């Protein structure tokens, strides 16, 4: 939970961890959270406490699907 709160704090006022554009930091932090969200349903609820992190995850997922708006 502490890690998720830290990420949420980093996202305050910006779309990605280090600013307006995604970076390697975003992708490195995203991967284990993606696994938690999609592959471990028993743990996925922990993300609900940090809506900013969920929104950030959705923005990163949109990059991979080709639906990220410019």
PDB file of N, H, CA, C and O in Angstrom:
ATOM      1  N   UNK A   1       0.819  -1.192   0.000  1.00  0.00           N
ATOM      2  CA  UNK A   1       0.000   0.000   0.000  1.00  0.00           C
ATOM      3  C   UNK A   1       0.860   1.252   0.000  1.00  0.00           C
ATOM      4  O   UNK A   1       0.516   2.251  -0.631  1.00  0.00           O
ATOM      5  N   UNK A   2       1.968   1.194   0.703  1.00  0.00           N
ATOM      6  H   UNK A   2       2.247   0.382   1.216  1.00  0.00           H
ATOM      7  CA  UNK A   2       2.869   2.343   0.740  1.00  0.00           C
ATOM      8  C   UNK A   2       3.397   2.661  -0.654  1.00  0.00           C
ATOM      9  O   UNK A   2       3.476   3.827  -1.040  1.00  0.00           O
ATOM     10  N   UNK A   3       3.752   1.640  -1.401  1.00  0.00           N
ATOM     11  H   UNK A   3       3.687   0.693  -1.088  1.00  0.00           H
ATOM     12  CA  UNK A   3       4.237   1.803  -2.775  1.00  0.00           C
ATOM     13  C   UNK A   3       3.168   2.441  -3.657  1.00  0.00           C
ATOM     14  O   UNK A   3       3.467   3.339  -4.444  1.00  0.00           O
ATOM     15  N   UNK A   4       1.941   1.989  -3.530  1.00  0.00           N
ATOM     16  H   UNK A   4       1.698   1.260  -2.891  1.00  0.00           H
ATOM     17  CA  UNK A   4       0.847   2.543  -4.326  1.00  0.00           C
ATOM     18  C   UNK A   4       0.585   3.999  -3.958  1.00  0.00           C
ATOM     19  O   UNK A   4       0.317   4.819  -4.836  1.00  0.00           O
ATOM     20  N   UNK A   5       0.661   4.327  -2.673  1.00  0.00           N
ATOM     21  H   UNK A   5       0.879   3.661  -1.960  1.00  0.00           H
ATOM     22  CA  UNK A   5       0.486   5.723  -2.263  1.00  0.00           C
ATOM     23  C   UNK A   5       1.609   6.593  -2.822  1.00  0.00           C
ATOM     24  O   UNK A   5       1.370   7.725  -3.246  1.00  0.00           O
ATOM     25  N   UNK A   6       2.815   6.072  -2.824  1.00  0.00           N
ATOM     26  H   UNK A   6       3.009   5.153  -2.480  1.00  0.00           H
ATOM     27  CA  UNK A   6       3.943   6.832  -3.370  1.00  0.00           C
ATOM     28  C   UNK A   6       3.735   7.094  -4.862  1.00  0.00           C
ATOM     29  O   UNK A   6       3.946   8.213  -5.330  1.00  0.00           O
ATOM     30  N   UNK A   7       3.329   6.084  -5.596  1.00  0.00           N
ATOM     31  H   UNK A   7       3.158   5.175  -5.216  1.00  0.00           H
ATOM     32  CA  UNK A   7       3.044   6.279  -7.024  1.00  0.00           C
ATOM     33  C   UNK A   7       1.930   7.299  -7.211  1.00  0.00           C
ATOM     34  O   UNK A   7       2.023   8.169  -8.078  1.00  0.00           O
ATOM     35  N   UNK A   8       0.888   7.200  -6.414  1.00  0.00           N
ATOM     36  H   UNK A   8       0.813   6.494  -5.710  1.00  0.00           H
ATOM     37  CA  UNK A   8      -0.224   8.129  -6.511  1.00  0.00           C
ATOM     38  C   UNK A   8       0.248   9.561  -6.262  1.00  0.00           C
ATOM     39  O   UNK A   8      -0.168  10.483  -6.963  1.00  0.00           O
ATOM     40  N   UNK A   9       1.104   9.745  -5.279  1.00  0.00           N
ATOM     41  H   UNK A   9       1.442   8.996  -4.709  1.00  0.00           H
ATOM     42  CA  UNK A   9       1.657  11.072  -4.998  1.00  0.00           C
ATOM     43  C   UNK A   9       2.472  11.590  -6.177  1.00  0.00           C
ATOM     44  O   UNK A   9       2.408  12.775  -6.504  1.00  0.00           O
ATOM     45  N   UNK A  10       3.235  10.712  -6.814  1.00  0.00           N
ATOM     46  H   UNK A  10       3.287   9.749  -6.548  1.00  0.00           H
ATOM     47  CA  UNK A  10       4.042  11.115  -7.969  1.00  0.00           C
ATOM     48  C   UNK A  10       3.169  11.535  -9.147  1.00  0.00           C
ATOM     49  O   UNK A  10       3.576  12.364  -9.961  1.00  0.00           O
ATOM     50  N   UNK A  11       1.982  10.968  -9.237  1.00  0.00           N
ATOM     51  H   UNK A  11       1.652  10.294  -8.576  1.00  0.00           H
ATOM     52  CA  UNK A  11       1.083  11.253 -10.354  1.00  0.00           C
ATOM     53  C   UNK A  11       0.244  12.507 -10.139  1.00  0.00           C
ATOM     54  O   UNK A  11      -0.450  12.955 -11.052  1.00  0.00           O
ATOM     55  N   UNK A  12       0.304  13.070  -8.952  1.00  0.00           N
ATOM     56  H   UNK A  12       0.868  12.706  -8.210  1.00  0.00           H
ATOM     57  CA  UNK A  12      -0.493  14.255  -8.661  1.00  0.00           C
ATOM     58  C   UNK A  12      -0.081  15.409  -9.582  1.00  0.00           C
ATOM     59  O   UNK A  12       1.057  15.878  -9.542  1.00  0.00           O
ATOM     60  N   UNK A  13      -1.016  15.847 -10.396  1.00  0.00           N
ATOM     61  H   UNK A  13      -1.940  15.466 -10.428  1.00  0.00           H
ATOM     62  CA  UNK A  13      -0.775  16.971 -11.286  1.00  0.00           C
ATOM     63  C   UNK A  13      -0.050  16.645 -12.577  1.00  0.00           C
ATOM     64  O   UNK A  13       0.299  17.549 -13.336  1.00  0.00           O
ATOM     65  N   UNK A  14       0.180  15.371 -12.835  1.00  0.00           N
ATOM     66  H   UNK A  14      -0.104  14.637 -12.219  1.00  0.00           H
ATOM     67  CA  UNK A  14       0.830  14.997 -14.092  1.00  0.00           C
ATOM     68  C   UNK A  14       0.341  13.630 -14.539  1.00  0.00           C
ATOM     69  O   UNK A  14      -0.116  12.823 -13.730  1.00  0.00           O
ATOM     70  N   UNK A  15       0.444  13.384 -15.830  1.00  0.00           N
ATOM     71  H   UNK A  15       0.816  14.040 -16.488  1.00  0.00           H
ATOM     72  CA  UNK A  15      -0.105  12.157 -16.415  1.00  0.00           C
ATOM     73  C   UNK A  15       0.755  10.930 -16.162  1.00  0.00           C
ATOM     74  O   UNK A  15       0.238   9.817 -16.067  1.00  0.00           O
ATOM     75  N   UNK A  16       2.059  11.125 -16.052  1.00  0.00           N
ATOM     76  H   UNK A  16       2.479  12.029 -16.129  1.00  0.00           H
ATOM     77  CA  UNK A  16       2.977   9.996 -15.894  1.00  0.00           C
ATOM     78  C   UNK A  16       3.927  10.270 -14.732  1.00  0.00           C
ATOM     79  O   UNK A  16       3.970  11.388 -14.219  1.00  0.00           O
ATOM     80  N   UNK A  17       4.668   9.283 -14.325  1.00  0.00           N
ATOM     81  H   UNK A  17       4.633   8.375 -14.742  1.00  0.00           H
ATOM     82  CA  UNK A  17       5.471   9.396 -13.107  1.00  0.00           C
ATOM     83  C   UNK A  17       6.467  10.546 -13.126  1.00  0.00           C
ATOM     84  O   UNK A  17       6.686  11.194 -12.102  1.00  0.00           O
ATOM     85  N   UNK A  18       7.066  10.803 -14.273  1.00  0.00           N
ATOM     86  H   UNK A  18       6.888  10.277 -15.104  1.00  0.00           H
ATOM     87  CA  UNK A  18       8.090  11.849 -14.338  1.00  0.00           C
ATOM     88  C   UNK A  18       7.650  13.066 -15.137  1.00  0.00           C
ATOM     89  O   UNK A  18       8.475  13.916 -15.473  1.00  0.00           O
ATOM     90  N   UNK A  19       6.369  13.161 -15.445  1.00  0.00           N
ATOM     91  H   UNK A  19       5.699  12.470 -15.172  1.00  0.00           H
ATOM     92  CA  UNK A  19       5.893  14.339 -16.158  1.00  0.00           C
ATOM     93  C   UNK A  19       4.785  14.037 -17.150  1.00  0.00           C
ATOM     94  O   UNK A  19       3.946  13.163 -16.931  1.00  0.00           O
ATOM     95  N   UNK A  20       4.803  14.789 -18.255  1.00  0.00           N
ATOM     96  H   UNK A  20       5.485  15.499 -18.433  1.00  0.00           H
ATOM     97  CA  UNK A  20       3.729  14.718 -19.236  1.00  0.00           C
ATOM     98  C   UNK A  20       3.854  13.554 -20.204  1.00  0.00           C
ATOM     99  O   UNK A  20       2.876  13.186 -20.855  1.00  0.00           O
ATOM    100  N   UNK A  21       5.034  12.973 -20.307  1.00  0.00           N
ATOM    101  H   UNK A  21       5.828  13.273 -19.778  1.00  0.00           H
ATOM    102  CA  UNK A  21       5.257  11.874 -21.259  1.00  0.00           C
ATOM    103  C   UNK A  21       5.675  10.609 -20.512  1.00  0.00           C
ATOM    104  O   UNK A  21       6.354  10.692 -19.488  1.00  0.00           O
ATOM    105  N   UNK A  22       5.277   9.440 -21.016  1.00  0.00           N
ATOM    106  H   UNK A  22       4.726   9.373 -21.848  1.00  0.00           H
ATOM    107  CA  UNK A  22       5.703   8.191 -20.377  1.00  0.00           C
ATOM    108  C   UNK A  22       7.208   7.989 -20.521  1.00  0.00           C
ATOM    109  O   UNK A  22       7.820   8.422 -21.498  1.00  0.00           O
ATOM    110  N   UNK A  23       7.783   7.329 -19.535  1.00  0.00           N
ATOM    111  H   UNK A  23       7.286   6.977 -18.741  1.00  0.00           H
ATOM    112  CA  UNK A  23       9.219   7.032 -19.552  1.00  0.00           C
ATOM    113  C   UNK A  23       9.441   5.594 -19.100  1.00  0.00           C
ATOM    114  O   UNK A  23       8.496   4.877 -18.771  1.00  0.00           O
ATOM    115  N   UNK A  24      10.692   5.193 -19.091  1.00  0.00           N
ATOM    116  H   UNK A  24      11.459   5.775 -19.358  1.00  0.00           H
ATOM    117  CA  UNK A  24      11.023   3.843 -18.648  1.00  0.00           C
ATOM    118  C   UNK A  24      10.566   3.621 -17.199  1.00  0.00           C
ATOM    119  O   UNK A  24      10.255   2.492 -16.821  1.00  0.00           O
ATOM    120  N   UNK A  25      10.523   4.670 -16.398  1.00  0.00           N
ATOM    121  H   UNK A  25      10.776   5.588 -16.705  1.00  0.00           H
ATOM    122  CA  UNK A  25      10.053   4.547 -15.013  1.00  0.00           C
ATOM    123  C   UNK A  25       8.597   4.073 -14.973  1.00  0.00           C
ATOM    124  O   UNK A  25       8.229   3.240 -14.145  1.00  0.00           O
ATOM    125  N   UNK A  26       7.778   4.613 -15.873  1.00  0.00           N
ATOM    126  H   UNK A  26       8.076   5.290 -16.546  1.00  0.00           H
ATOM    127  CA  UNK A  26       6.373   4.202 -15.924  1.00  0.00           C
ATOM    128  C   UNK A  26       6.244   2.726 -16.273  1.00  0.00           C
ATOM    129  O   UNK A  26       5.499   1.989 -15.627  1.00  0.00           O
ATOM    130  N   UNK A  27       6.964   2.307 -17.284  1.00  0.00           N
ATOM    131  H   UNK A  27       7.569   2.906 -17.809  1.00  0.00           H
ATOM    132  CA  UNK A  27       6.839   0.915 -17.726  1.00  0.00           C
ATOM    133  C   UNK A  27       7.385  -0.058 -16.691  1.00  0.00           C
ATOM    134  O   UNK A  27       6.848  -1.153 -16.521  1.00  0.00           O
ATOM    135  N   UNK A  28       8.457   0.337 -15.997  1.00  0.00           N
ATOM    136  H   UNK A  28       8.893   1.226 -16.136  1.00  0.00           H
ATOM    137  CA  UNK A  28       9.021  -0.530 -14.958  1.00  0.00           C
ATOM    138  C   UNK A  28       8.053  -0.679 -13.783  1.00  0.00           C
ATOM    139  O   UNK A  28       7.906  -1.771 -13.234  1.00  0.00           O
ATOM    140  N   UNK A  29       7.400   0.405 -13.402  1.00  0.00           N
ATOM    141  H   UNK A  29       7.519   1.292 -13.848  1.00  0.00           H
ATOM    142  CA  UNK A  29       6.452   0.352 -12.285  1.00  0.00           C
ATOM    143  C   UNK A  29       5.140  -0.315 -12.698  1.00  0.00           C
ATOM    144  O   UNK A  29       4.478  -0.959 -11.885  1.00  0.00           O
ATOM    145  N   UNK A  30       4.776  -0.155 -13.956  1.00  0.00           N
ATOM    146  H   UNK A  30       5.314   0.368 -14.618  1.00  0.00           H
ATOM    147  CA  UNK A  30       3.499  -0.672 -14.450  1.00  0.00           C
ATOM    148  C   UNK A  30       3.441  -2.195 -14.476  1.00  0.00           C
ATOM    149  O   UNK A  30       2.428  -2.781 -14.092  1.00  0.00           O
ATOM    150  N   UNK A  31       4.493  -2.831 -14.915  1.00  0.00           N
ATOM    151  H   UNK A  31       5.316  -2.355 -15.227  1.00  0.00           H
ATOM    152  CA  UNK A  31       4.450  -4.279 -15.167  1.00  0.00           C
ATOM    153  C   UNK A  31       3.958  -5.094 -13.972  1.00  0.00           C
ATOM    154  O   UNK A  31       3.022  -5.877 -14.138  1.00  0.00           O
ATOM    155  N   UNK A  32       4.536  -4.954 -12.774  1.00  0.00           N
ATOM    156  H   UNK A  32       5.296  -4.318 -12.639  1.00  0.00           H
ATOM    157  CA  UNK A  32       4.032  -5.772 -11.665  1.00  0.00           C
ATOM    158  C   UNK A  32       2.594  -5.425 -11.267  1.00  0.00           C
ATOM    159  O   UNK A  32       1.849  -6.282 -10.792  1.00  0.00           O
ATOM    160  N   UNK A  33       2.218  -4.167 -11.464  1.00  0.00           N
ATOM    161  H   UNK A  33       2.823  -3.470 -11.849  1.00  0.00           H
ATOM    162  CA  UNK A  33       0.839  -3.785 -11.137  1.00  0.00           C
ATOM    163  C   UNK A  33      -0.136  -4.334 -12.160  1.00  0.00           C
ATOM    164  O   UNK A  33      -1.252  -4.725 -11.818  1.00  0.00           O
ATOM    165  N   UNK A  34       0.285  -4.363 -13.414  1.00  0.00           N
ATOM    166  H   UNK A  34       1.191  -4.046 -13.693  1.00  0.00           H
ATOM    167  CA  UNK A  34      -0.541  -4.997 -14.457  1.00  0.00           C
ATOM    168  C   UNK A  34      -0.769  -6.461 -14.088  1.00  0.00           C
ATOM    169  O   UNK A  34      -1.893  -6.955 -14.179  1.00  0.00           O
ATOM    170  N   UNK A  35       0.289  -7.157 -13.674  1.00  0.00           N
ATOM    171  H   UNK A  35       1.202  -6.756 -13.600  1.00  0.00           H
ATOM    172  CA  UNK A  35       0.166  -8.566 -13.305  1.00  0.00           C
ATOM    173  C   UNK A  35      -0.824  -8.717 -12.152  1.00  0.00           C
ATOM    174  O   UNK A  35      -1.686  -9.596 -12.171  1.00  0.00           O
ATOM    175  N   UNK A  36      -0.691  -7.858 -11.160  1.00  0.00           N
ATOM    176  H   UNK A  36       0.009  -7.144 -11.145  1.00  0.00           H
ATOM    177  CA  UNK A  36      -1.606  -7.915 -10.016  1.00  0.00           C
ATOM    178  C   UNK A  36      -3.045  -7.688 -10.455  1.00  0.00           C
ATOM    179  O   UNK A  36      -3.954  -8.395 -10.020  1.00  0.00           O
ATOM    180  N   UNK A  37      -3.241  -6.712 -11.307  1.00  0.00           N
ATOM    181  H   UNK A  37      -2.502  -6.138 -11.659  1.00  0.00           H
ATOM    182  CA  UNK A  37      -4.590  -6.346 -11.744  1.00  0.00           C
ATOM    183  C   UNK A  37      -5.233  -7.409 -12.631  1.00  0.00           C
ATOM    184  O   UNK A  37      -6.437  -7.645 -12.537  1.00  0.00           O
ATOM    185  N   UNK A  38      -4.456  -8.040 -13.477  1.00  0.00           N
ATOM    186  H   UNK A  38      -3.478  -7.847 -13.554  1.00  0.00           H
ATOM    187  CA  UNK A  38      -5.033  -8.935 -14.480  1.00  0.00           C
ATOM    188  C   UNK A  38      -4.867 -10.419 -14.190  1.00  0.00           C
ATOM    189  O   UNK A  38      -5.629 -11.237 -14.706  1.00  0.00           O
ATOM    190  N   UNK A  39      -3.895 -10.774 -13.383  1.00  0.00           N
ATOM    191  H   UNK A  39      -3.276 -10.110 -12.964  1.00  0.00           H
ATOM    192  CA  UNK A  39      -3.604 -12.195 -13.194  1.00  0.00           C
ATOM    193  C   UNK A  39      -3.835 -12.698 -11.777  1.00  0.00           C
ATOM    194  O   UNK A  39      -3.869 -13.908 -11.554  1.00  0.00           O
ATOM    195  N   UNK A  40      -3.991 -11.807 -10.825  1.00  0.00           N
ATOM    196  H   UNK A  40      -3.963 -10.824 -11.005  1.00  0.00           H
ATOM    197  CA  UNK A  40      -4.189 -12.231  -9.436  1.00  0.00           C
ATOM    198  C   UNK A  40      -5.428 -11.546  -8.870  1.00  0.00           C
ATOM    199  O   UNK A  40      -5.321 -10.582  -8.112  1.00  0.00           O
ATOM    200  N   UNK A  41      -6.577 -12.040  -9.234  1.00  0.00           N
ATOM    201  H   UNK A  41      -6.664 -12.823  -9.850  1.00  0.00           H
ATOM    202  CA  UNK A  41      -7.836 -11.398  -8.854  1.00  0.00           C
ATOM    203  C   UNK A  41      -7.992 -11.238  -7.338  1.00  0.00           C
ATOM    204  O   UNK A  41      -8.658 -10.308  -6.884  1.00  0.00           O
ATOM    205  N   UNK A  42      -7.401 -12.114  -6.570  1.00  0.00           N
ATOM    206  H   UNK A  42      -6.861 -12.870  -6.939  1.00  0.00           H
ATOM    207  CA  UNK A  42      -7.503 -12.018  -5.114  1.00  0.00           C
ATOM    208  C   UNK A  42      -6.796 -10.780  -4.573  1.00  0.00           C
ATOM    209  O   UNK A  42      -7.145 -10.283  -3.502  1.00  0.00           O
ATOM    210  N   UNK A  43      -5.806 -10.280  -5.306  1.00  0.00           N
ATOM    211  H   UNK A  43      -5.523 -10.683  -6.176  1.00  0.00           H
ATOM    212  CA  UNK A  43      -5.042  -9.111  -4.868  1.00  0.00           C
ATOM    213  C   UNK A  43      -5.422  -7.828  -5.600  1.00  0.00           C
ATOM    214  O   UNK A  43      -5.055  -6.740  -5.157  1.00  0.00           O
ATOM    215  N   UNK A  44      -6.135  -7.931  -6.686  1.00  0.00           N
ATOM    216  H   UNK A  44      -6.434  -8.815  -7.046  1.00  0.00           H
ATOM    217  CA  UNK A  44      -6.410  -6.772  -7.539  1.00  0.00           C
ATOM    218  C   UNK A  44      -7.132  -5.644  -6.806  1.00  0.00           C
ATOM    219  O   UNK A  44      -6.959  -4.477  -7.160  1.00  0.00           O
ATOM    220  N   UNK A  45      -7.916  -5.957  -5.821  1.00  0.00           N
ATOM    221  H   UNK A  45      -8.056  -6.904  -5.533  1.00  0.00           H
ATOM    222  CA  UNK A  45      -8.665  -4.949  -5.086  1.00  0.00           C
ATOM    223  C   UNK A  45      -7.806  -3.933  -4.367  1.00  0.00           C
ATOM    224  O   UNK A  45      -8.278  -2.844  -4.040  1.00  0.00           O
ATOM    225  N   UNK A  46      -6.556  -4.269  -4.118  1.00  0.00           N
ATOM    226  H   UNK A  46      -6.173  -5.154  -4.384  1.00  0.00           H
ATOM    227  CA  UNK A  46      -5.665  -3.336  -3.429  1.00  0.00           C
ATOM    228  C   UNK A  46      -5.468  -2.058  -4.245  1.00  0.00           C
ATOM    229  O   UNK A  46      -5.174  -1.000  -3.688  1.00  0.00           O
ATOM    230  N   UNK A  47      -5.630  -2.158  -5.547  1.00  0.00           N
ATOM    231  H   UNK A  47      -5.869  -3.018  -6.000  1.00  0.00           H
ATOM    232  CA  UNK A  47      -5.448  -0.995  -6.416  1.00  0.00           C
ATOM    233  C   UNK A  47      -6.608  -0.004  -6.295  1.00  0.00           C
ATOM    234  O   UNK A  47      -6.456   1.167  -6.641  1.00  0.00           O
ATOM    235  N   UNK A  48      -7.741  -0.452  -5.818  1.00  0.00           N
ATOM    236  H   UNK A  48      -7.865  -1.404  -5.537  1.00  0.00           H
ATOM    237  CA  UNK A  48      -8.925   0.414  -5.717  1.00  0.00           C
ATOM    238  C   UNK A  48      -8.701   1.598  -4.779  1.00  0.00           C
ATOM    239  O   UNK A  48      -9.380   2.617  -4.905  1.00  0.00           O
ATOM    240  N   UNK A  49      -7.778   1.482  -3.858  1.00  0.00           N
ATOM    241  H   UNK A  49      -7.226   0.655  -3.755  1.00  0.00           H
ATOM    242  CA  UNK A  49      -7.517   2.557  -2.899  1.00  0.00           C
ATOM    243  C   UNK A  49      -6.762   3.726  -3.532  1.00  0.00           C
ATOM    244  O   UNK A  49      -6.641   4.789  -2.924  1.00  0.00           O
ATOM    245  N   UNK A  50      -6.259   3.534  -4.744  1.00  0.00           N
ATOM    246  H   UNK A  50      -6.357   2.671  -5.239  1.00  0.00           H
ATOM    247  CA  UNK A  50      -5.477   4.584  -5.411  1.00  0.00           C
ATOM    248  C   UNK A  50      -6.020   4.802  -6.823  1.00  0.00           C
ATOM    249  O   UNK A  50      -5.452   4.288  -7.787  1.00  0.00           O
ATOM    250  N   UNK A  51      -7.107   5.555  -6.955  1.00  0.00           N
ATOM    251  H   UNK A  51      -7.569   5.972  -6.172  1.00  0.00           H
ATOM    252  CA  UNK A  51      -7.698   5.778  -8.276  1.00  0.00           C
ATOM    253  C   UNK A  51      -6.748   6.443  -9.265  1.00  0.00           C
ATOM    254  O   UNK A  51      -6.850   6.204 -10.468  1.00  0.00           O
ATOM    255  N   UNK A  52      -5.829   7.270  -8.781  1.00  0.00           N
ATOM    256  H   UNK A  52      -5.746   7.463  -7.803  1.00  0.00           H
ATOM    257  CA  UNK A  52      -4.862   7.908  -9.691  1.00  0.00           C
ATOM    258  C   UNK A  52      -3.960   6.860 -10.331  1.00  0.00           C
ATOM    259  O   UNK A  52      -3.581   6.991 -11.495  1.00  0.00           O
ATOM    260  N   UNK A  53      -3.621   5.833  -9.583  1.00  0.00           N
ATOM    261  H   UNK A  53      -3.929   5.727  -8.638  1.00  0.00           H
ATOM    262  CA  UNK A  53      -2.777   4.762 -10.122  1.00  0.00           C
ATOM    263  C   UNK A  53      -3.570   3.964 -11.162  1.00  0.00           C
ATOM    264  O   UNK A  53      -3.028   3.603 -12.207  1.00  0.00           O
ATOM    265  N   UNK A  54      -4.825   3.693 -10.892  1.00  0.00           N
ATOM    266  H   UNK A  54      -5.266   3.986 -10.044  1.00  0.00           H
ATOM    267  CA  UNK A  54      -5.650   2.972 -11.866  1.00  0.00           C
ATOM    268  C   UNK A  54      -5.785   3.770 -13.165  1.00  0.00           C
ATOM    269  O   UNK A  54      -5.696   3.203 -14.254  1.00  0.00           O
ATOM    270  N   UNK A  55      -5.996   5.067 -13.055  1.00  0.00           N
ATOM    271  H   UNK A  55      -6.069   5.528 -12.170  1.00  0.00           H
ATOM    272  CA  UNK A  55      -6.115   5.904 -14.255  1.00  0.00           C
ATOM    273  C   UNK A  55      -4.801   5.919 -15.028  1.00  0.00           C
ATOM    274  O   UNK A  55      -4.803   5.859 -16.258  1.00  0.00           O
ATOM    275  N   UNK A  56      -3.687   5.999 -14.320  1.00  0.00           N
ATOM    276  H   UNK A  56      -3.685   6.048 -13.321  1.00  0.00           H
ATOM    277  CA  UNK A  56      -2.354   5.949 -14.934  1.00  0.00           C
ATOM    278  C   UNK A  56      -2.154   4.608 -15.645  1.00  0.00           C
ATOM    279  O   UNK A  56      -1.635   4.566 -16.761  1.00  0.00           O
ATOM    280  N   UNK A  57      -2.564   3.521 -15.002  1.00  0.00           N
ATOM    281  H   UNK A  57      -2.985   3.555 -14.096  1.00  0.00           H
ATOM    282  CA  UNK A  57      -2.445   2.206 -15.628  1.00  0.00           C
ATOM    283  C   UNK A  57      -3.258   2.144 -16.916  1.00  0.00           C
ATOM    284  O   UNK A  57      -2.813   1.561 -17.905  1.00  0.00           O
ATOM    285  N   UNK A  58      -4.433   2.735 -16.908  1.00  0.00           N
ATOM    286  H   UNK A  58      -4.794   3.209 -16.105  1.00  0.00           H
ATOM    287  CA  UNK A  58      -5.259   2.768 -18.114  1.00  0.00           C
ATOM    288  C   UNK A  58      -4.577   3.575 -19.226  1.00  0.00           C
ATOM    289  O   UNK A  58      -4.646   3.204 -20.397  1.00  0.00           O
ATOM    290  N   UNK A  59      -3.917   4.681 -18.851  1.00  0.00           N
ATOM    291  H   UNK A  59      -3.861   4.982 -17.899  1.00  0.00           H
ATOM    292  CA  UNK A  59      -3.187   5.469 -19.860  1.00  0.00           C
ATOM    293  C   UNK A  59      -2.044   4.650 -20.461  1.00  0.00           C
ATOM    294  O   UNK A  59      -1.829   4.687 -21.672  1.00  0.00           O
ATOM    295  N   UNK A  60      -1.322   3.923 -19.638  1.00  0.00           N
ATOM    296  H   UNK A  60      -1.497   3.893 -18.654  1.00  0.00           H
ATOM    297  CA  UNK A  60      -0.234   3.095 -20.155  1.00  0.00           C
ATOM    298  C   UNK A  60      -0.765   1.953 -21.014  1.00  0.00           C
ATOM    299  O   UNK A  60      -0.176   1.629 -22.045  1.00  0.00           O
ATOM    300  N   UNK A  61      -1.856   1.349 -20.605  1.00  0.00           N
ATOM    301  H   UNK A  61      -2.335   1.612 -19.767  1.00  0.00           H
ATOM    302  CA  UNK A  61      -2.445   0.264 -21.395  1.00  0.00           C
ATOM    303  C   UNK A  61      -2.881   0.771 -22.767  1.00  0.00           C
ATOM    304  O   UNK A  61      -2.806   0.041 -23.755  1.00  0.00           O
ATOM    305  N   UNK A  62      -3.334   2.015 -22.824  1.00  0.00           N
ATOM    306  H   UNK A  62      -3.395   2.608 -22.020  1.00  0.00           H
ATOM    307  CA  UNK A  62      -3.762   2.591 -24.097  1.00  0.00           C
ATOM    308  C   UNK A  62      -2.605   2.730 -25.070  1.00  0.00           C
ATOM    309  O   UNK A  62      -2.807   2.688 -26.284  1.00  0.00           O
ATOM    310  N   UNK A  63      -1.405   2.892 -24.557  1.00  0.00           N
ATOM    311  H   UNK A  63      -1.241   2.926 -23.571  1.00  0.00           H
ATOM    312  CA  UNK A  63      -0.227   2.983 -25.430  1.00  0.00           C
ATOM    313  C   UNK A  63      -0.051   1.669 -26.184  1.00  0.00           C
ATOM    314  O   UNK A  63       0.175   1.671 -27.394  1.00  0.00           O
ATOM    315  N   UNK A  64      -0.151   0.566 -25.485  1.00  0.00           N
ATOM    316  H   UNK A  64      -0.334   0.564 -24.502  1.00  0.00           H
ATOM    317  CA  UNK A  64       0.034  -0.747 -26.085  1.00  0.00           C
ATOM    318  C   UNK A  64      -1.072  -1.127 -27.064  1.00  0.00           C
ATOM    319  O   UNK A  64      -0.859  -1.923 -27.979  1.00  0.00           O
ATOM    320  N   UNK A  65      -2.242  -0.556 -26.863  1.00  0.00           N
ATOM    321  H   UNK A  65      -2.415   0.091 -26.120  1.00  0.00           H
ATOM    322  CA  UNK A  65      -3.353  -0.903 -27.751  1.00  0.00           C
ATOM    323  C   UNK A  65      -3.432   0.032 -28.947  1.00  0.00           C
ATOM    324  O   UNK A  65      -4.255  -0.161 -29.842  1.00  0.00           O
ATOM    325  N   UNK A  66      -2.578   1.037 -28.959  1.00  0.00           N
ATOM    326  H   UNK A  66      -1.909   1.193 -28.232  1.00  0.00           H
ATOM    327  CA  UNK A  66      -2.584   1.987 -30.065  1.00  0.00           C
ATOM    328  C   UNK A  66      -3.694   3.015 -29.967  1.00  0.00           C
ATOM    329  O   UNK A  66      -3.975   3.719 -30.937  1.00  0.00           O
ATOM    330  N   UNK A  67      -4.343   3.112 -28.781  1.00  0.00           N
ATOM    331  H   UNK A  67      -4.115   2.540 -27.993  1.00  0.00           H
ATOM    332  CA  UNK A  67      -5.449   4.052 -28.659  1.00  0.00           C
ATOM    333  C   UNK A  67      -5.083   5.286 -27.826  1.00  0.00           C
ATOM    334  O   UNK A  67      -5.970   6.036 -27.418  1.00  0.00           O
ATOM    335  N   UNK A  68      -3.815   5.502 -27.576  1.00  0.00           N
ATOM    336  H   UNK A  68      -3.094   4.894 -27.907  1.00  0.00           H
ATOM    337  CA  UNK A  68      -3.396   6.672 -26.808  1.00  0.00           C
ATOM    338  C   UNK A  68      -3.607   7.927 -27.646  1.00  0.00           C
ATOM    339  O   UNK A  68      -3.169   8.006 -28.794  1.00  0.00           O
ATOM    340  N   UNK A  69      -4.282   8.900 -27.054  1.00  0.00           N
ATOM    341  H   UNK A  69      -4.638   8.836 -26.122  1.00  0.00           H
ATOM    342  CA  UNK A  69      -4.495  10.148 -27.799  1.00  0.00           C
ATOM    343  C   UNK A  69      -3.249  11.009 -27.694  1.00  0.00           C
ATOM    344  O   UNK A  69      -2.540  10.982 -26.688  1.00  0.00           O
ATOM    345  N   UNK A  70      -2.998  11.761 -28.734  1.00  0.00           N
ATOM    346  H   UNK A  70      -3.574  11.783 -29.551  1.00  0.00           H
ATOM    347  CA  UNK A  70      -1.800  12.604 -28.764  1.00  0.00           C
ATOM    348  C   UNK A  70      -2.084  13.954 -28.185  1.00  0.00           C
ATOM    349  O   UNK A  70      -1.192  14.801 -28.126  1.00  0.00           O
TER     350      UNK A  70
END
